[in-house]
Every structure is written in C-alpha cells, then in structure tokens.
Amino acid sequence: MRALFIAAALFAAAPALADTPATSLTLVDAAKAPAGRTIIDGAAWRCDGAQCTATGGASQPASRACRRVVAKFGAVAAFSYRGETLDEQALATCNAA
C-alpha cells in the first residue's frame, strides 16, 4: 500500500518536472568548463564543451545566477536561467561583475 502512495506521488510530480524552464549557458572559453557536475546555488551544472545546462536551482533573478556562475566558470556568451534569457547588455554587466 505504501509503495502505491509513493508511485502515485511520483506520477503526479512528473508533469511538474517536465514543465521546469530551461537553464543553460554558453561559455566564452570552453577550456574553463568543469569536467564534472558543479553545484551553484542548488543548480547542478554539467558542461559539454562550451555548452552547459543545469537542473534545479534557487529561486533568484537570472542576473544574480549569472554572476554566481561567471565567478566559477568565467565569462559567458549566452545565459538563460529558469526560462529568463539575458540580453547583450545584461550579459556584459554579468561578465564585468
């Protein structure tokens, strides 16, 4: 019976997980990409060359999340956090911080 309740809870949560907005970035220097998973403010980042994606993450503005990532990975050419994409001006500000 307990297994049935757990299965039902997981099944109910599946659509919510599918609707999670995308979180991704493109590094300026692919050589600075971490080799494994890196957790920043609850977001688990994985990189394949200069392209990185994340799952999870704290509820915060994309600009703040960008600054935190740039502090660890270096400059970014593109940044999208939980569905919010930074424009060129916001990227320049993030990279300068």
Secondary structure as UniProt FT lines:
FT   HELIX           2..18
FT   STRAND          24..27
FT   HELIX           30..32
FT   STRAND          38..40
FT   TURN            41..42
FT   STRAND          43..48
FT   TURN            49..50
FT   STRAND          51..56
FT   HELIX           62..73
FT   STRAND          76..81
FT   TURN            82..83
FT   STRAND          84..85
FT   HELIX           88..96
//
